[in-house]
Structures are given as structure tokens and as C-alpha cells.
Amino acid sequence: MAESAPRLLLVSFAPFPAATGDATRLAQRIGAFTDAGYAVDVLTPKTPDLPHVSKLAGSRILRVPMPSPQQPPFALRPVEVTAAERCAAFERAVRRQVKGGDYDVVHVLDPWSGHCAVELREAAGDAGAKVVFEASGGLPLFDGDEALGMELRRRERELLRESDLVFVPTDQALLRATGLGTAPARIHRLRPATDLGLFTPQRDRSRRTPAPVRAALVAATLSREEVDLVAAALERLPRAVDVRVFVSAAVPQSVQDRVESSPVLCRRIVFVQPVLYEDLGPFYEHADLGLVVCAGLVRGELPPARLQVIAEMMAAGLAQVLPDVPAVREIATDRLNAMLVRPGDPEALAAAVESLATAPARRSRLARAARDRAVEVLDEMNARSFLLDTYAGLFASGGAGAGTSPGEEVPTNVSGEGGAAGSSPSRRSRRLPSSALRAGTSRPRIAAARLEAEGTTDPDMAIHKRAVLSELMPADPRSERTSPRRR
């Protein structure tokens, strides 16, 4: 009798779908695992415009309602909902889903919710789901909450040490994880990658373009400091250098108002609606150069979402101005396929933008080299093959295959037969046939997850029903206020 497909739970604290690098990465994982024959459920937070349950490429997207400010009768001020409360609410949902879902693997993309998956695996022993942690380069400090930031870092360290398999986006993150106690055999470097076909350059950028020179700046969110950095650089440009920056990101309204009220900046910075991944091709095609900025760097790392943008712009054949940090230097070389500048330095940023805006030949040379670099190491299909082969080793041996060395590039083909020789599969291991690992080349459209709302729910899923979903939230957010210091 044929074995059933392995059941996989993907967990992300970022809403899905959304115009963010986190949503892009999640869509890539969904496409890879569903094409390979996994039965996939995805757990993410719910936003008001999204249904509780929807389908995407054969997977089920389950959305958890999050605490929101409530106005009790006769209250003098609204009830404040902290980031810690939102994290705790999502963790409760993950715990319930893992307990009731009978999963073979729980693949987590954030450190907070993966903590309970490790606890449940240890309590269940051989019957527990394996835990795969896809680590980020840096952790945000929610709401300036220092205690929450410390708790997130502690949980990240535990996940790095305790997960059955760990993926990191850069060599620097790999070395850091090894230094924190992650076994080298369990850790793998999986760079952010992109769909080379989706971002194939269509026009010749060697020709001189009419003013203004158009720069694309894409991010999930931009902070006040990051917008101020771009504004300060543009103010330093000579008046004759006509550059207009098109910003596709969520930006605080107060920052937008300040920019639009400035006679100089309102002509040079244009805010547009955030663009979904599958619609970014035309956005990049109409740009002449790309910008990536980042304030508040943690350990010199860019978050994977920003690295994802760099990969997309390289694939689109855009000359870029990038922050000169170790994570960027792993995929870009100064003056060969990008311009690298000191992070947070508006004068250096202005000089690099001016050098590209006034020299079409230089832009064209960097653009061609960027596209070549993307084809070499940033192909989404190569990353997918590496991911699935590594998973095959996890199921074959009950553990992880050999890790990649810090200097290796992501290989096009990996045997996927990692693990100790002669080891037998665990009681719960379900291995896919090798042909399934190479099946499919499609990536699901992110927008479809919003449209394919599921009308019925399956009773075996722990959080599908509205009644159960409502039980996750306390009636008054103050009644279950969770502080990381008391955990």
C-alpha cells in the first residue's frame, strides 16, 4: 500500500498574501512543496481584508485573527494591544494547530512561533513532528519593546540549536549560527532567489533615457530614518541631475506628508501603492536604476526581504546602489555588478546615484553584470532543488544531510541523500519518490491566495472553524497580557 504524502505546516508571522519579501519567500516554499507532493497547510496572521481560510496551489492558507484595539463602553482611552500580545496570540494558534494536525514537519519562518513546535516535538518523542527553522538575518524590535526583543533573540538561539534542520540566508548568518551551537550537519545556506523568467530584461538600457532618471525603491516597509536617508541624498544632488525615486513600500503617513510638503522632495520622491511580486516585472522594467537602503542594521545583516529585492533587481538587469554590508557583498561586488556605499551615509548615497544617473554606459555595464550574477547564483529553481533534496535527506535518515560550507554557492543539483549511512527512517518518516522531488516548475501567484476563499472547512483541522478561531482571542486583550519577562 502506498504511503501517504508527508504533511507539512508552514508557519509565518507575516500576513499572506502581501507585497512583501516575506510573502514572496512563503509563495516560493508553497510552490516547491506542493509540486513535490507534500500536503501543505500554511498558518499566518489574519488581516481584515483576508478570509479566514483560502487555497493556493493545492495548499490551505489558515489565518489567525489577531488582537486589535477595542473601545470598552465609557473608556477614557482605547485598549492598547502590544506586539507581545500579538506574538502570544499567534503562538497559541501554532500550538493548537501542531497538536491537532498530525504533521510530519513544521517549517517555521520566524523565531517566536517555532519555539512551541520544538517543545511539542520533544514532548512527543519519535511521534512528534520534525522542526525546520528558516532563520532571518536580523530580528526587529517590535514597538521599541526591549524585553520582547531579548525574548525573540533567546528563542532564535534555542531554535538554531534544537531544530532538526536550519536554513540561513547568508554565509555570515551560517557562521553565526554555528558559533551559537548549531551542529554543522544540520545547517544549510539557502540564499534568497528569484524567478529569472519573470524578471527577464526587455529593453536596452545602454541608450540615453530622457529626464528624469527613474530609480526604483522597493520594500515591505520603510522607516522614518530610511526615508530621511533617501531625502537627504536627493537634496545633495546637483540641480542639473534630474532623478525621481519611485517608492513601492508602506511608509508612515506623517513621513509622506512631510515629503509631499517639501517643494524639492515632492518632485523627486513619488510614493506608489506596494506592488505584488508577480507585478514587479513591469515596475522594474520602467526603472533605470535600483536603490536599497536599510537603517538599524543588526550584526551587519540585511533581512531576507531586502536581499530578496536585490535578487529581483539583479534578475531584472538593473544597476543598483546598495548598502556595503557583509550580506550584500556575498552576492554583489562593488563597481562590478552594483555600487556599494556606506550604510546611513547620505553623501555617499548621493555620489553613487549621481554617478549612475549621469553615465548611461556605466548603468548598462552594471546591469548586464547584475543579470549574469543572478543567473549564476540566484535562480529560484536551483534553490528549490536544493531545498527539496535537503528535505529528502531529512526524511531518509531522520536527520539532516551534510551542511554547505561557508564558501559554497547553492548547487544546481544535490544528491539529497544526507544522513548517516545505514540509518533507518523514524517511525513517522514518509519518503517521497525521487521523481516527485523534481516535479513541477510553477510558482503560485500570490494574489490568488486572496481570491480563492474556501467556503467549507475540514473538521480535522484544529483552527479551521470560526468558533475555534474566536476562542484563541481573549474577550478583553488586557485579560491575558503576556510579558516576555514572565515567560
N, C-alpha and C positions, 0 to 999 in steps of 0.2 A: 504494500500500500504506500502510495506516495506521501511524503511528508508535507505538512502544510508550510506555507511561506513564513519566514521569520516575521514576527510582529515588532514594529519599531515605533517608538514615541519620540517625536521631535519636539523639543521644548525651547521656546524663545520668549524672553520678556519684552521683546519689541513687537508692536502691533503688525499684523499682516492681513491684507496687502498694504503697502505704503511706499512712498517714493523715497526709500532709504536703502543704504547699502546692506543693512541687516535683512531687509525684506528680499533683496536680490540674493544674498547668500542662502537664505532659507528656501527660496524658489529653486535654486540650484540643487540643494540637497533633496528636496521633494522630487524633482525630476530624475535625479540619479537613482534614488532608492525605489521609486515606483517603476521605472523602466527595468530595474534589475529584479523585480518580482516581490519586493517587500510589501507587506501590509502596513501602511503608514497612517498614523494619526499625528496631528500637529496641535500643540497646545500653546496659545498665545493670549494676551490680554484682549478684551473686547473694547471697542470704541463705539460711540453712539451710532455711527453710520454703518456699522457692520453687523451682519446676522450672527446669532449665537453659533450656528453650525453651517458650514458650506463645504463644497467639494472642489478639489483641484487635482487634475491628472490622476484620478483614482484614489487620492488620499482624502482624509477628512480633516477639516480645519475646525477645531473646537476652541471657542473663545470664552474666556473667563471674565465675567463682569467685575470691574474694579471699584473700590470705594470712591465715592465722589462727595464733594461738599454738600451738606444738607442744611436747610434752614429750619430749625425747630420753631414752633409757634412762640411768638413773643421773645425770640432770642435777640440779644443786642448785637451779636456778630455771627457770621456763618461758622459752622463747624469746620475746623481745619483738618484736612487729611494729609498726612505726611507721606514722604516716599517710603519710610519704614513700614507704614501700614499697608501701602500698596504691595510692597515686596512680600510681606507676611501673608496677605490675602492670596497672592499668586502661588506662594509656597504651599498653602493649604490645598489649593486646587491640584497642584502637581502631586502631592502626597496621596490624595484620594484617587487620582487617575492611575497612578502607578500601582496602588493596591488593588484596584478593581479591573485593570486592563489586561493582566496576564501577558505582559510584554517580554520579548527576548532581549531587547536592547532599549535603553533610554539614552537618547543623544541630546545633550543639553548645550545651548549656546550662550549661557550666562551663568555666573558662579552662584547666584543666590538660590535658584530653584533646583540646581543639581545636588545641593547638599543633602536634601531629604532622600533623593534617589540612592545615594551611597548608603545612607543609614538603613533604608529598607532592603537593599541588597545584602548588607551584612547580616541583618536580622533573619533573612530568608535562607541564607547559605547558598547551596547549589541550586535551589529553586528560584533564586532571585534573578532579576534582570541584570544584564551587564550594563555598565555605565560608561558612556563615551563623552568626553568633555572637549568641546571645541573652544579653546581659550582665545581671549582677545589680547590686544597689545597693551591696553590700559583700561583702568576702571574709572567710571565717572563718580564724582562726589555729589550725590543727589541732594538738592536743596541746601548745599553747604553743610550737611549733617556729618560732622566728623566721626561720630560714633558709628553711623551706618557705613561710612567709607572704610573704617577699620574692620568692621564685621565682614564686608564684602571681600577685602583683601585676605582675611583669615580663611574664609570659605574657599576662595580661589586656591590658596595654598593646600588646603585639605583635598580639594578635587584633583589638583595636579598630582598629589601623592597617592590618592586612593582609587582613582578611576581605572577601569580596565584598559582604556585606550585614551590617548590625549593627542589632539591636533593643535598646532600653533601656527600663526601666520607668517612668522619671520624667523631667521636664524638667531637673532638676538633673543627673541622670546623662547626659542628652543634651549639656548644656553641658560637662560634664567630659570626655566622650569627644571632643567637638570640640576642646577645649583640648589633648588628648593627641595630636592629629594625625589623627583620623578625618575623612575627606572628608565634607563636609555632604551630598553627594548619596547617600552610602552608609548613612547613619544614620537610623533611624526610631524614634519613640517609640511603644511598644506597652504601654499600661497593663495591669496585672493586671485581669482581668474575670471575670464570674461568670454562671451560668445564672439569669436572673431568674425563670424559671418554677419552678425547683427551690426557690427561697427566697422564694416569694410569701408575705407575712404572712397568717395565717389568723385571728388573734384581735385583739380590740380592746384595745390597751394603755393606753387612756385611763382605764380603770376601775382603781380602787384594788385592788391584789393583796394577798392575805393574807401575813403574815410567814412565812418570811423572804423578802426581795427576792433574787431569783436572778440572779447575774451569770455570764456565760459567758466563759471564758478559753481560747482555742484556739491551739495552736502545735504545730509538729512536736516541738520540744524546748524545755524551759525550763531555764535555768541556775540555779545556786545563787543568784546575785545577783538574778535576776529573781523567784524565789520569795521571797527575803528582802524585796524591794521590796514585793510584794503583802502579805506578812505584816506588815511594818512599817506599811503603810497601814491594814490592818484593825485592828491594835492601837490605832490612833489614833482610830478611830470611837467615838462615844459608845455606852454600853452599850444605850441605847434604840434605836439604829439597827441593826436586825437584817438583816445582809447575809450571804449564803452564796455563795461563789465555787466554781463547778464547773469544774475544770481538766481539759481534754482535751489532754494532752501527755505526752511522755516526760520524766520527772523523775528525777534521781538518787535511788536508794533511800535513801541516807543523809538526803537532804533530806525525803523523805516521812516517814521515821521521826521526824525531829525535829519536824515539823509535827504529826503524829498524837500525839506525846507531850505536846504543849502543851495544857493544859485549855481555853485560849481559842481557839487556832487550829484545833484538831481539830473544833470546832463551826462554824467559818467557812470552812474550805477543804476541799473534797471532791475527791479525785482519782478520775477515771474513766478507763476504757480509751480510748486515742486513737480518734477517730471518723473513718471514711472520709468523703470529700467527699459522696457521694450519700446518706449517712445524717445529714448535719449539719442538714438542714432541721428535723426534729423537735427536735433538740438546741437550736437557736436559738429555735424556737417556744415552748419552755417557759422560756426565759430572759426576764428583764425588762430587762436591760441587758448591754452587752458591754464587755470590757476587752482592751486590747492593751498590753503592756509590752515593752520591749526594753532590754537592758543592753549595753554595749560597742559603741555606735553607731560606724560607720565613716563619716567625712565627712558626718555628719548624715543618713545614708540608712538606711531600713529595708530589710531583704532583701525580695525579691519575695514570698516565702512569707508574711510578715507583712502586706504590702499586700494579698495575696490574701484573708486573713482579714478585713481591713477591708471589702473589697468584698463579701464574703459577708454580713457582719453588716449592712451598709447595705442590701443587697438584701432581707434578712430583716426589715427595718424595726425594727432595734434601735438605741436610743440608746447611744452608745459614749463611753468615756473613753479617749483616745488620746494618745501622746507628741507633744508640739509640736515637730516637726522638719519641714524643708522638704518631704520626700517625702510626709508626711501632709497638709500644708497644700495640696498640689496637688489633693487630692480631697475634703478636709473643711475646713469653716470653723467656727472656734470659736463656740459658742453658737448657731449656725445649724442645723447638722446633726450636731454632736458637741461634746464637751467636750475641749479640748486642754489638757494640763498639762505642766509642765517635766519632761523625762526624768530619771528617777532620783530624783525628789523625793517621798518618801512622804507628806509633809504635804499637798502639792498634790494628790496622787492621792486621799488620804483625803477632802479637802474636796470634790473633784469627785464622788466616789462618794456621799458623804452628800447632796450637793445633788440628785442624781438619785434616790437611794433614798427620799428624803422628799417628793418632788414628782412624783406620777404625771402631772400635766398637762404638766410640763416634759419628762418622758420621752416622752410621747406626741407632743409637738410635734417634738422632735428626731428621733423615729423616723420620722414621716411625711416630714420633710425629707430624712432619710437615704435612704429608699426612692426619693424623687423624684430625688435626686442619682445613685443607682445606675442608674435608668432612663435618665438623661441621658447618662452617660459611661462606665458600667461594664458595658454589655451584652456578653456573650460573643460573640453573633452579629455585632455590629458589629466587634469586634476580629478575629474570624475573617475577615470580608470584607476588612478592611484587610490582614491577613497574606497572604491568597491573592492579592489584587490586587498587592501588592508583589512577591510571588514571580513573578507573571505578567510584571511588568516585568523581573525578573532574567533570565527565560528569553528574553524577546523581544529584549533588547538585549545580553545577555552581561554586563550590569552592573546597577546598582540604579537605581530610579526616584528622583524628587525626594524629599528628606527632609522631614519635618514640622518646622515652625518651633517654637521653644520654647513659644509661647503657644497653639498649636493644640490642640483636642480631637481625639480619634480620630474621623475622619469615618465616617458610615454607609456612604457609597459613595465609592470612589476609582476613578479610571479604570484604574489598573494598567498603563498603557502607558508607564511611565517609560523613561528612557534617551535617548540622543542620537538625533535624527531621522536616518533613513536608515541607521542602523547595521544590520548583518546578524547573524543568530544565529551563535553559535560552532559549531564542528564537532559538539560533543556536545549542543547545545541541543535539547530536546524540549519543544515547547509544547503545553499542554493547550488544547482548545477552550474558548471563553469560557463556554459553558453549564456546563461542569464546575466552574468556579470557584464557582458559586452553588449547586451541588448539595448536598443534604443539610442537615439541621439537627440531627442527633443528636450526642450526646457519649457515648462508650463508658463503660460502668460500670467503675470502677477495679477492683472486686472480681473481675470476670470474668477479668482477666489472671492471677489466681492459680488459677482453676479450669480454664481451657481449656488444659491442658498438651498439648503436641504430641507424639504418640507417635513420629513419624518425622521425619527431618531431610533437608534437601536437600543434595546433595553440593557444590553450587556455593557454599555459604556457608562462609566461611573458619573460623568458630569454632563451627559447629553440633555437630560430633561430640564426644563425650565425650573421645576420645583427644586431639584437638587442644586442647580446653579444658584438659586436665590439663597439657599442655605449656607453658601460659602461666605456670604456677606453678613456681618452683624447689623442689627436694626439701627444702631447708632454707632458710627465709627469710633466714638470715644470709649465704647464699652469694651473693646478689645485692643486697646492701644498697646502695641508691641514695641518695646525698646530693645535694640541690639545689645545694650549693656546688660540686660537681664537674661539674655539667652545663654 
